[in-house]
Amino acid sequence: MKQSRLVAALAVVGLAAAACGSKPVSSNSTSSAGASASGGSGASSFTACMVTDTGGIDDHSFNSAAWAGMQKAQSDGKATVSYVQSATENQYTTNIASLVGKGCKLVVTVGGLMADATTASAKTHTGQNYTIVDSSSVSPNVKGLEFNTAQGAFLGGYLAAGYSKSGKVATFGGLNIAPVTVYMDGFWEGVQYYNSKHGTHVQVLGWNETTQQGSFAQSFTDQNAGKQLAAGFMSQGADIVFPVAGGTGLGALAEAQQSNGGLNAIWVDTDGFTAAPQYASVLITSVLKGISDAVTKAVEDASSGNFSETAYVGTLANGGTGLAPYHDFDGKIPASLTSELDTVKQGIISGTITIKSKNQPKS
């Protein structure tokens, strides 16, 4: 994907504080981000080391999901894992170099903004293996983990259109880059598909796939910007918002929470109901990205001597994307709508429903 190297820490749900600090921090202890496995002693001599993006290890989404995958590989006895945090983008190169220098057998980089630094290191250290989240593979020693989140977001858009009472839904991004707009494209297409099936005219505020123009916070950590954007959409009549802006999106959830039912939300990347439980009451669902499982498999394959630079692309078919449970909204969504969503999902998997987004990763 042409723009894969521009991937931001797109669905980083971390607070701005997580990106602050003057120096990288390395650890192999239990993360406070709620990772799925403890960082206790691993029996394996295979070392896998991770570099976070600027959201930090405790972002409750992007980086913490990757770290959970690393820890699962350790709890499975396949690797001994550690990480180093990046406070700024300028630390990517030095952090990667530090892990190569200490002899990590697999270096995992989180976020396509690290693509250039990862590729440069791989070209210099041809005997070193790398895995990068949200960027393409580079032969012979960089394995890319990519996700076609347009598919999951299509379902989110269809759900939003069917659940909206006002006939207006909204989305916004952190930056106008492909890994963000691929979500927005899918959401927009899902709404249009619902309209075509039901003869409705639900509007999408904040994005138009045809023109590739919309609303962007220009940040993945500015919660005030997210709050303001959500308030603006609500003033225009939107009753559902789909933020694709990492920590900035938490501001949109805060605005929804303060709306007393006037605005609800759909989250991205992880299940927001558990990742951001303080906003669980306004979260209809989340569009998932299977980072943890993909990282675990990449680490365990490498540990078993089966490293390959062949790219992984997460889809609805292989569980790499999809919708989270409805949780508190489970009894509120009509059974007819959930049935339609099952049919739409199968249509996407079978190819009878074609998603047109040009921002999708190549499969």
C-alpha positions as CSV (number, residue, x, y, z in Angstrom):
1,M,0.0,0.0,0.0
2,K,1.5,3.2,-1.1
3,Q,0.8,5.2,2.0
4,S,1.5,2.4,4.4
5,R,4.7,4.1,5.4
6,L,2.7,7.1,6.6
7,V,0.6,5.1,9.1
8,A,0.2,7.0,12.3
9,A,-0.4,5.4,15.6
10,L,-3.8,5.4,14.1
11,A,-6.1,4.0,16.6
12,V,-3.9,4.8,19.6
13,V,-6.2,5.3,22.4
14,G,-3.5,6.5,24.7
15,L,-3.6,9.7,26.8
16,A,-1.3,12.5,25.8
17,A,0.7,11.8,28.9
18,A,1.7,8.4,27.6
19,A,3.7,10.1,24.9
20,C,5.6,12.4,27.2
21,G,9.0,11.7,28.7
22,S,12.6,12.5,28.0
23,K,14.0,9.0,27.3
24,P,12.9,5.6,26.2
25,V,11.9,3.1,28.9
26,S,12.7,-0.6,28.5
27,S,10.9,-3.4,30.4
28,N,10.0,-7.0,30.4
29,S,7.8,-6.8,33.4
30,T,4.0,-6.9,33.6
31,S,2.5,-4.0,31.7
32,S,-0.1,-1.8,33.5
33,A,-1.9,-1.6,30.1
34,G,-3.9,-4.7,30.9
35,A,-1.9,-7.1,28.7
36,S,-3.3,-10.6,28.4
37,A,-0.2,-12.4,29.8
38,S,2.1,-11.6,32.6
39,G,5.7,-10.6,31.9
40,G,7.0,-13.3,34.2
41,S,10.0,-15.4,33.4
42,G,9.9,-17.0,30.0
43,A,11.6,-20.4,29.5
44,S,12.4,-19.7,25.8
45,S,15.8,-18.5,24.7
46,F,14.2,-16.9,21.7
47,T,14.1,-13.1,22.4
48,A,11.4,-10.9,20.8
49,C,11.6,-7.2,21.5
50,M,9.1,-4.5,20.7
51,V,9.3,-0.7,20.0
52,T,6.2,1.2,20.8
53,D,4.9,4.2,18.9
54,T,4.5,7.5,20.7
55,G,1.2,6.5,22.4
56,G,3.2,4.3,24.8
57,I,2.8,0.9,26.3
58,D,-0.2,1.9,28.4
59,D,-2.4,3.3,25.6
60,H,-5.1,0.7,26.1
61,S,-5.3,0.1,22.4
62,F,-2.6,0.1,19.7
63,N,0.6,-0.5,21.5
64,S,-0.9,-2.3,24.4
65,A,-2.6,-4.7,22.0
66,A,0.7,-5.5,20.4
67,W,2.3,-5.9,23.8
68,A,-0.5,-8.3,24.8
69,G,0.4,-10.4,21.7
70,M,4.1,-10.4,22.7
71,Q,3.2,-11.5,26.3
72,K,1.0,-14.3,25.0
73,A,3.9,-15.6,23.1
74,Q,5.9,-15.5,26.3
75,S,3.2,-17.2,28.4
76,D,3.1,-19.9,25.7
77,G,6.8,-20.5,26.3
78,K,7.8,-19.5,22.8
79,A,9.7,-16.3,23.5
80,T,11.2,-14.0,26.2
81,V,9.8,-10.6,25.5
82,S,10.6,-7.0,26.3
83,Y,9.8,-3.5,25.0
84,V,11.2,0.0,24.6
85,Q,9.0,3.0,24.5
86,S,9.3,5.9,22.0
87,A,8.5,9.3,23.4
88,T,8.9,11.0,20.0
89,E,9.2,9.9,16.4
90,N,12.9,10.9,16.5
91,Q,13.5,7.9,18.8
92,Y,12.4,5.2,16.4
93,T,15.8,4.8,14.8
94,T,17.7,4.7,18.0
95,N,15.2,2.4,19.8
96,I,15.3,-0.1,16.9
97,A,19.1,0.1,16.9
98,S,19.3,-0.5,20.7
99,L,17.2,-3.8,20.3
100,V,19.3,-5.0,17.4
101,G,22.4,-4.2,19.4
102,K,21.4,-6.2,22.4
103,G,20.8,-9.3,20.2
104,C,17.0,-9.5,20.0
105,K,16.2,-12.3,17.5
106,L,12.9,-10.6,16.4
107,V,12.3,-6.9,16.5
108,V,8.6,-5.9,16.4
109,T,7.8,-2.2,15.5
110,V,4.4,-0.8,16.2
111,G,3.0,1.6,13.6
112,G,3.8,2.4,10.0
113,L,5.4,5.7,11.0
114,M,8.3,3.4,11.9
115,A,8.4,1.9,8.4
116,D,11.3,3.9,7.1
117,A,13.4,3.4,10.3
118,T,12.5,-0.4,10.2
119,T,13.4,-0.8,6.6
120,A,16.7,1.2,7.0
121,S,17.7,-1.1,9.9
122,A,16.7,-4.2,7.9
123,K,18.9,-3.2,5.0
124,T,21.8,-2.7,7.3
125,H,21.3,-5.8,9.3
126,T,20.3,-8.4,6.7
127,G,20.6,-11.3,9.2
128,Q,18.1,-9.7,11.6
129,N,14.3,-10.4,11.4
130,Y,11.6,-7.7,11.9
131,T,7.9,-7.6,12.1
132,I,6.0,-4.3,11.7
133,V,2.3,-3.6,12.6
134,D,0.3,-1.6,10.0
135,S,2.9,-1.6,7.2
136,S,3.8,-3.7,4.3
137,S,6.4,-6.4,4.1
138,V,9.9,-5.7,2.8
139,S,11.9,-8.6,1.4
140,P,13.7,-10.5,2.7
141,N,13.5,-9.8,6.4
142,V,10.6,-7.5,7.3
143,K,7.1,-9.1,7.8
144,G,4.2,-6.7,7.6
145,L,1.0,-7.1,9.6
146,E,-1.8,-5.2,7.9
147,F,-5.5,-5.1,8.4
148,N,-8.4,-4.5,6.0
149,T,-10.4,-2.5,8.5
150,A,-12.6,-1.1,5.7
151,Q,-14.4,-4.5,6.0
152,G,-15.1,-4.2,9.7
153,A,-16.0,-0.5,9.4
154,F,-18.5,-1.3,6.6
155,L,-20.4,-3.3,9.2
156,G,-20.1,-0.4,11.6
157,G,-21.5,2.0,9.1
158,Y,-24.4,-0.3,8.3
159,L,-25.1,-0.7,12.0
160,A,-24.9,3.1,12.6
161,A,-27.3,3.8,9.7
162,G,-29.8,1.3,11.0
163,Y,-29.6,2.4,14.6
164,S,-29.6,6.2,14.1
165,K,-32.8,8.0,15.0
166,S,-31.8,11.3,13.5
167,G,-30.7,10.1,10.1
168,K,-27.3,11.6,10.6
169,V,-24.1,9.9,11.7
170,A,-20.5,11.2,11.8
171,T,-16.9,10.2,11.6
172,F,-13.6,12.1,11.9
173,G,-9.9,11.1,11.8
174,G,-6.7,12.0,13.5
175,L,-4.8,12.7,10.2
176,N,-5.8,12.3,6.6
177,I,-3.7,9.3,5.9
178,A,-4.7,5.9,4.4
179,P,-4.7,3.8,7.6
180,V,-7.2,6.3,9.1
181,T,-9.3,6.9,6.0
182,V,-9.6,3.2,5.3
183,Y,-11.8,3.0,8.4
184,M,-13.7,6.1,7.3
185,D,-14.2,4.8,3.8
186,G,-15.6,1.5,5.1
187,F,-17.9,3.3,7.5
188,W,-19.1,5.7,4.7
189,E,-19.7,2.7,2.3
190,G,-21.6,0.8,5.0
191,V,-24.0,3.7,5.4
192,Q,-24.5,4.0,1.6
193,Y,-25.2,0.3,1.4
194,Y,-27.8,0.5,4.1
195,N,-29.5,3.4,2.3
196,S,-29.5,1.4,-0.9
197,K,-31.2,-1.5,0.8
198,H,-33.8,0.4,2.7
199,G,-34.5,3.4,0.6
200,T,-33.3,5.7,3.3
201,H,-31.1,8.8,3.2
202,V,-28.9,8.6,6.3
203,Q,-26.1,11.2,6.0
204,V,-22.5,10.9,6.9
205,L,-21.0,14.0,8.4
206,G,-17.2,14.4,8.5
207,W,-16.2,12.2,5.5
208,N,-17.0,11.7,1.8
209,E,-15.2,8.7,0.3
210,T,-15.7,10.1,-3.2
211,T,-13.9,13.3,-2.6
212,Q,-11.6,12.0,0.2
213,Q,-12.4,15.1,2.1
214,G,-13.6,15.4,5.7
215,S,-12.9,16.3,9.3
216,F,-9.5,15.7,10.9
217,A,-8.2,16.7,14.4
218,Q,-4.6,16.8,13.2
219,S,-3.7,14.9,16.3
220,F,-4.0,11.5,17.9
221,T,-3.8,12.8,21.5
222,D,-5.8,16.0,21.6
223,Q,-8.9,15.1,23.5
224,N,-10.2,18.7,23.5
225,A,-10.2,18.6,19.7
226,G,-12.1,15.3,19.7
227,K,-14.7,16.8,22.1
228,Q,-15.1,19.9,19.9
229,L,-15.6,17.9,16.7
230,A,-18.1,15.6,18.4
231,A,-20.0,18.6,19.8
232,G,-20.0,20.2,16.3
233,F,-21.4,17.0,14.7
234,M,-24.1,16.7,17.4
235,S,-25.1,20.4,16.8
236,Q,-25.7,19.4,13.2
237,G,-28.0,16.5,14.2
238,A,-25.7,13.5,14.4
239,D,-26.5,11.0,17.0
240,I,-23.7,8.5,16.4
241,V,-20.0,9.3,16.1
242,F,-17.1,7.1,14.8
243,P,-13.8,8.6,15.8
244,V,-10.7,7.2,14.1
245,A,-8.2,9.3,16.0
246,G,-6.7,7.4,18.9
247,G,-6.6,9.3,22.1
248,T,-8.2,12.3,20.5
249,G,-11.3,10.1,20.1
250,L,-11.6,9.8,23.9
251,G,-12.7,13.4,23.8
252,A,-15.6,12.4,21.5
253,L,-16.6,9.7,24.0
254,A,-16.5,12.3,26.8
255,E,-18.8,14.5,24.8
256,A,-21.1,11.6,24.1
257,Q,-21.2,10.7,27.8
258,Q,-22.2,14.3,28.6
259,S,-25.0,14.3,26.0
260,N,-27.4,12.3,28.2
261,G,-28.2,9.9,25.3
262,G,-28.1,12.5,22.5
263,L,-24.9,11.0,21.1
264,N,-23.5,7.5,21.1
265,A,-20.3,6.1,19.6
266,I,-18.5,3.3,17.8
267,W,-14.9,2.8,18.7
268,V,-11.9,1.5,16.7
269,D,-9.1,-1.0,17.0
270,T,-9.9,-2.7,20.3
271,D,-13.2,-3.3,22.2
272,G,-13.7,0.1,23.8
273,F,-16.1,-1.4,26.3
274,T,-13.1,-2.9,28.1
275,A,-10.3,-0.7,26.8
276,A,-12.1,2.6,27.9
277,P,-14.6,1.3,30.4
278,Q,-15.4,4.8,31.7
279,Y,-17.2,5.4,28.5
280,A,-18.8,1.9,28.1
281,S,-22.4,3.4,28.5
282,V,-22.1,5.2,25.1
283,L,-20.3,2.6,23.1
284,I,-22.6,0.7,20.7
285,T,-19.7,-1.5,19.5
286,S,-16.2,-1.2,18.2
287,V,-14.5,-2.0,14.9
288,L,-11.8,-4.4,15.8
289,K,-8.3,-4.9,14.5
290,G,-6.7,-8.2,15.5
291,I,-3.3,-6.9,16.4
292,S,-2.7,-9.1,19.5
293,D,-3.3,-12.4,17.7
294,A,-1.3,-11.4,14.6
295,V,1.7,-10.4,16.8
296,T,1.5,-13.6,18.8
297,K,1.5,-15.7,15.7
298,A,4.4,-13.7,14.1
299,V,6.5,-14.1,17.2
300,E,5.7,-17.8,17.6
301,D,6.3,-18.6,13.9
302,A,9.7,-16.8,14.1
303,S,10.6,-18.7,17.3
304,S,9.8,-22.0,15.6
305,G,12.1,-21.2,12.7
306,N,9.3,-20.3,10.4
307,F,9.8,-16.6,9.9
308,S,8.6,-15.3,6.6
309,E,8.3,-11.8,5.1
310,T,5.0,-12.8,3.5
311,A,2.6,-10.2,4.6
312,Y,-0.4,-11.0,6.9
313,V,-3.6,-9.1,6.0
314,G,-6.4,-9.3,8.6
315,T,-9.9,-9.6,7.1
316,L,-13.4,-10.6,8.2
317,A,-12.7,-14.0,6.8
318,N,-9.7,-14.7,9.0
319,G,-10.9,-12.7,12.1
320,G,-8.4,-9.9,11.6
321,T,-11.2,-7.3,11.7
322,G,-14.9,-7.3,12.7
323,L,-17.3,-5.9,15.2
324,A,-17.0,-6.3,19.0
325,P,-20.0,-7.4,21.1
326,Y,-22.8,-4.8,21.6
327,H,-22.5,-5.1,25.4
328,D,-24.9,-2.6,27.0
329,F,-26.6,-2.0,23.6
330,D,-27.3,-5.7,23.0
331,G,-31.0,-5.5,23.9
332,K,-31.4,-2.1,22.2
333,I,-30.4,-3.1,18.6
334,P,-33.3,-4.7,16.7
335,A,-32.9,-8.4,16.0
336,S,-33.7,-7.7,12.3
337,L,-30.7,-5.3,12.1
338,T,-28.3,-7.9,13.7
339,S,-29.6,-10.5,11.2
340,E,-28.9,-8.1,8.3
341,L,-25.4,-7.5,9.6
342,D,-24.8,-11.3,9.6
343,T,-25.9,-11.4,6.0
344,V,-23.8,-8.3,5.0
345,K,-20.7,-9.9,6.7
346,Q,-21.1,-13.1,4.7
347,G,-21.6,-11.0,1.6
348,I,-18.3,-9.2,2.1
349,I,-16.5,-12.5,2.8
350,S,-17.9,-14.2,-0.3
351,G,-17.3,-11.2,-2.5
352,T,-20.9,-10.5,-3.4
353,I,-20.5,-7.2,-1.6
354,T,-17.5,-5.3,-2.9
355,I,-15.8,-2.6,-0.9
356,K,-14.3,0.0,-3.1
357,S,-11.9,1.9,-0.8
358,K,-8.6,2.5,-2.5
359,N,-7.0,2.7,1.0
360,Q,-7.4,-1.1,1.6
361,P,-4.1,-3.0,2.0
362,K,-3.2,-5.3,-0.9
363,S,-4.1,-8.9,-0.1
